[in-house]
Amino acid sequence: MLSLKAKTRGVLNSDTLELARRGDPVALTRSLVSIPSVNPQLEEGGGGEREVATLVAEWLNLWGLDTQVSEVSPNRFNVIGTLQGDGPTLLFNGHLDTVGVRGMTVPPFDAKVNGGRIWGRGSCDMKAGLAAILAATKRLAERGPRPNLLVAMTADEEHASLGMYALVDSGPSADLAIITEPTRLAVMPAHKGFVWVRAVFKGLAAHGSRPDLGIDAIRHAALYLSALDDYGDQLNSRPAHPLLRHGSVHAGTIKGGSAASVYPDSCELVLERRTMPGESPDQVLREFQRVLDNLKDVEGDLSASLEQILERPGTEVSEDSRLVQGLLGSGTKHGLPPVVEGMTAWVDAALLNEFGIPAVCYGPGDIAQAHSADEWVEVVQIEKCADVLESFARDLVT
């Protein structure tokens, strides 16, 4: 393994690095932010998770966990640590990768503390969450009571969730899970999913002066987009989910045509439908098709096809569950208000829930700061999160 000093690239002083080894949540966050782990699928030159995974594994080994680093795809790494305890098995999870740094207005890897905040790429999403897990794990490793712990730091959440898929495929055994995505320390037991649909419209190319010969594929795509406004209204008229409210639909990309003077013979849309827990991709595709069929009844020369290209499920855990109520109670012990909200974005918790491990999101930082040009996280939230995670874990066996 690389040395700690080598991986932090000299940005942090020795006092900070020693505090990180001792489990200080702020020092842990700064150490993690100082190590670039940009997802190579999102920005050219991104180095992936190798260095940060090596450092996390060093800490977990130092603290007595049985630790494994696995390469889930070329140069993409998961870190899995286990610690024996009593009673149920608690899974802590977070992702090691970040989005790119292009366009940032603060130094992405300096990990500076200013105004009660840590600044830099990944500080909010989600190296502060990783640090809270690590700090709580260090305390739990030092003394009981504690449940059995499974600490899983995974790769590629920002792109295709290769790390979480690999974790689930390995058949992890856990009774409940906390993912420390940024939630402002609200408990988020429900999140939306999404379905991506490609819509391809076929026209007939002709000179712009011959409307009698041409069929305008872009016009037909525009008519379909307009018809989807009514579909969006229908989604808003359905009974609201108590935390997530309603599904939505929008166009993500559009391309078509070859020249201003030519009737376009093709136009392609990629549409996204944000879904509620329990909604199936087949149901969503049927709804898109119904809108298209109604348009075909009006536009006799319209030719189009729909194809689902990606989907991720929305999932939820009951607000009455031991997981949700336990986190709320632990937060109250540390002076936090008991707040339950919905996570509008899709997160890896879905894959754990689908596998059968109840998972919720709870972590420091605001999703509004994730991926931002001046990304930051409040120091006090990192410290509070570590305290709550420790308390929750101990309460599982007391």
VENURLIN-V216481 format. One record per residue. PHI is phi in whole degrees, 0 to 359 (999 if undefined). PSI is psi in whole degrees, -180 to 180 (* if undefined). OMEGA is omega in whole degrees, 0 to 359 (NA if undefined). Layout:
PHI & PSI & OMEGA
PHI & PSI & OMEGA
This chain:
999 & 151 & 175
289 & 156 & 179
283 & 156 & 178
302 & -44 & 181
298 & -40 & 181
296 & -40 & 186
284 & -31 & 179
277 & 1 & 169
57 & 28 & 174
74 & 7 & 182
288 & -37 & 185
256 & 151 & 179
278 & 169 & 186
295 & -31 & 179
297 & -43 & 179
296 & -43 & 180
295 & -38 & 178
292 & -39 & 176
298 & -38 & 177
298 & -44 & 178
301 & -32 & 180
277 & -2 & 175
94 & 16 & 177
291 & 124 & 187
295 & -34 & 180
288 & -45 & 178
296 & -37 & 176
299 & -44 & 179
299 & -47 & 182
298 & -41 & 179
298 & -43 & 181
293 & -42 & 180
295 & -33 & 183
291 & -12 & 181
257 & 113 & 178
299 & 131 & 174
221 & 46 & 182
293 & 133 & 179
295 & 120 & 183
293 & -16 & 176
282 & -13 & 185
253 & -23 & 179
210 & 130 & 179
302 & 134 & 182
90 & -5 & 178
300 & 133 & 187
271 & -8 & 181
74 & -159 & 194
260 & 0 & 190
307 & -54 & 186
293 & -44 & 182
290 & -34 & 177
296 & -40 & 179
298 & -43 & 180
294 & -46 & 179
300 & -42 & 179
297 & -39 & 177
301 & -46 & 180
298 & -48 & 183
298 & -41 & 176
299 & -44 & 180
302 & -36 & 184
272 & 2 & 173
98 & 10 & 178
277 & 148 & 171
282 & 111 & 194
238 & 137 & 178
230 & 138 & 171
250 & 125 & 182
237 & 140 & 178
269 & 103 & 187
278 & -18 & 177
199 & 161 & 183
309 & 119 & 179
65 & 24 & 177
236 & 128 & 195
230 & 140 & 167
254 & 152 & 171
237 & 126 & 180
236 & 124 & 177
237 & 141 & 178
234 & 147 & 180
218 & 127 & 182
284 & 140 & 176
212 & -147 & 181
236 & 152 & 173
74 & -139 & 186
289 & 167 & 175
256 & 125 & 180
255 & 128 & 178
258 & 122 & 169
260 & 133 & 181
222 & 145 & 169
203 & 164 & 181
256 & 145 & 185
271 & -21 & 185
274 & 160 & 173
231 & 169 & 170
284 & 179 & 184
285 & 176 & 185
248 & -3 & 182
302 & 131 & 178
87 & 2 & 180
292 & 146 & 181
256 & 0 & 174
234 & 154 & 177
302 & 123 & 190
291 & -26 & 188
235 & 14 & 178
283 & -24 & 177
55 & 42 & 182
283 & 149 & 174
255 & 123 & 181
207 & 131 & 179
63 & 32 & 180
75 & 16 & 182
230 & 150 & 169
258 & 131 & 186
249 & 144 & 174
140 & 166 & 182
293 & 128 & 181
88 & -5 & 182
302 & -45 & 179
274 & -45 & 187
239 & 93 & 353
217 & 46 & 183
288 & -25 & 171
295 & -40 & 176
295 & -41 & 175
299 & -43 & 181
297 & -40 & 178
298 & -42 & 176
300 & -48 & 183
296 & -41 & 179
297 & -45 & 178
296 & -40 & 180
297 & -42 & 178
302 & -45 & 180
294 & -42 & 181
292 & -32 & 179
290 & -29 & 183
288 & -35 & 183
199 & 156 & 175
270 & -177 & 0
285 & 154 & 177
204 & 153 & 172
281 & 177 & 167
294 & 135 & 183
246 & 137 & 170
235 & 111 & 181
256 & 117 & 185
236 & 112 & 175
255 & 119 & 194
244 & 163 & 184
263 & 154 & 159
69 & 21 & 178
298 & -31 & 184
286 & -8 & 180
235 & -75 & 187
233 & 10 & 177
57 & 38 & 179
302 & -39 & 182
294 & -45 & 180
291 & -39 & 176
300 & -42 & 178
296 & -41 & 178
299 & -49 & 181
297 & -41 & 179
297 & -25 & 179
283 & -8 & 178
72 & 53 & 182
296 & 147 & 178
252 & 110 & 178
208 & 153 & 181
265 & -25 & 180
196 & 159 & 188
217 & 146 & 174
236 & 127 & 176
251 & 123 & 189
268 & 48 & 169
297 & 157 & 182
292 & 117 & 180
231 & 7 & 186
62 & 27 & 181
65 & 23 & 165
272 & 148 & 174
277 & 126 & 182
239 & 96 & 184
268 & -3 & 183
224 & 145 & 177
211 & 156 & 179
282 & 157 & 168
252 & -169 & 176
205 & 156 & 173
229 & 130 & 174
257 & 132 & 182
233 & 130 & 174
266 & 126 & 177
247 & 121 & 182
246 & 121 & 180
254 & 130 & 180
253 & 125 & 176
247 & -153 & 178
220 & 117 & 182
293 & 138 & 176
200 & 160 & 177
299 & 144 & 183
301 & -18 & 179
274 & -3 & 185
240 & 71 & 178
297 & -20 & 178
289 & -20 & 181
255 & -29 & 187
273 & 152 & 170
236 & 121 & 189
272 & 102 & 181
294 & -33 & 180
293 & -40 & 178
299 & -44 & 180
296 & -38 & 176
296 & -39 & 179
295 & -39 & 178
296 & -38 & 178
294 & -43 & 177
300 & -41 & 179
296 & -40 & 179
294 & -29 & 179
291 & -17 & 174
301 & -44 & 178
296 & -37 & 177
298 & -43 & 176
300 & -40 & 177
297 & -38 & 178
297 & -40 & 178
299 & -40 & 180
289 & -18 & 179
272 & -9 & 179
285 & 159 & 178
304 & 134 & 185
283 & 139 & 170
291 & 139 & 186
299 & -26 & 181
248 & -31 & 188
254 & -10 & 180
65 & -101 & 189
228 & 159 & 170
285 & 172 & 181
210 & 166 & 178
220 & 140 & 175
205 & 162 & 174
272 & 129 & 179
268 & -45 & 179
219 & 158 & 175
213 & 138 & 175
211 & 144 & 179
173 & 164 & 178
84 & 160 & 181
235 & -27 & 181
196 & 156 & 182
297 & -27 & 185
263 & 12 & 183
235 & 133 & 171
296 & 126 & 184
288 & 132 & 180
268 & -2 & 176
204 & 154 & 174
206 & 134 & 182
238 & 131 & 174
247 & 145 & 165
245 & 121 & 186
249 & 145 & 175
240 & 132 & 173
243 & 115 & 174
280 & 131 & 191
246 & 160 & 176
267 & 157 & 173
306 & 133 & 180
96 & -18 & 177
282 & 134 & 183
262 & 153 & 176
301 & -38 & 179
298 & -41 & 178
299 & -45 & 181
297 & -44 & 181
296 & -38 & 177
297 & -39 & 180
294 & -42 & 174
300 & -42 & 181
294 & -37 & 180
298 & -42 & 177
298 & -42 & 180
295 & -43 & 180
297 & -40 & 178
296 & -36 & 178
290 & -38 & 178
298 & -32 & 178
296 & -27 & 181
267 & -41 & 182
255 & 94 & 188
295 & -26 & 182
264 & 11 & 180
282 & 131 & 176
231 & 122 & 183
205 & 157 & 177
223 & 153 & 180
240 & 143 & 179
216 & 128 & 173
285 & 130 & 182
245 & -19 & 177
196 & 145 & 175
211 & 148 & 173
222 & 135 & 186
281 & 147 & 164
277 & 143 & 180
218 & 167 & 179
206 & 155 & 174
243 & 140 & 182
302 & 139 & 176
295 & -21 & 179
274 & 0 & 186
291 & 160 & 176
301 & -34 & 182
293 & -52 & 182
292 & -51 & 183
293 & -34 & 177
295 & -42 & 178
294 & -41 & 178
299 & -43 & 179
295 & -40 & 179
294 & -38 & 176
297 & -41 & 179
299 & -38 & 178
301 & -28 & 183
253 & 24 & 172
80 & 18 & 180
260 & 141 & 177
291 & 147 & 180
280 & 96 & 185
245 & 128 & 174
242 & 126 & 180
223 & 170 & 175
265 & 145 & 174
267 & 114 & 184
286 & -30 & 181
278 & 157 & 172
282 & 141 & 180
221 & 165 & 183
297 & -15 & 176
306 & -31 & 181
302 & -41 & 184
290 & -35 & 174
293 & -44 & 178
299 & -43 & 179
295 & -33 & 179
286 & -22 & 179
113 & 9 & 176
254 & 109 & 180
302 & 129 & 185
223 & 137 & 175
231 & 163 & 176
260 & 135 & 178
201 & 113 & 182
195 & 171 & 180
282 & 154 & 177
97 & 161 & 181
249 & 131 & 181
302 & -23 & 178
295 & -24 & 179
271 & -15 & 180
298 & 135 & 176
69 & 6 & 186
282 & 165 & 182
291 & -24 & 180
235 & 46 & 188
309 & 136 & 180
207 & 167 & 177
215 & 145 & 180
283 & 132 & 181
302 & -44 & 185
297 & -32 & 179
290 & -36 & 177
297 & -46 & 182
296 & -44 & 179
296 & -41 & 181
298 & -44 & 178
300 & -41 & 179
297 & -44 & 182
293 & -43 & 179
300 & -43 & 178
298 & -47 & 181
298 & -44 & 180
300 & -45 & 181
298 & -45 & 181
294 & -37 & 181
293 & -20 & 178
294 & -23 & 184
236 & 14 & 178
240 & * & NA
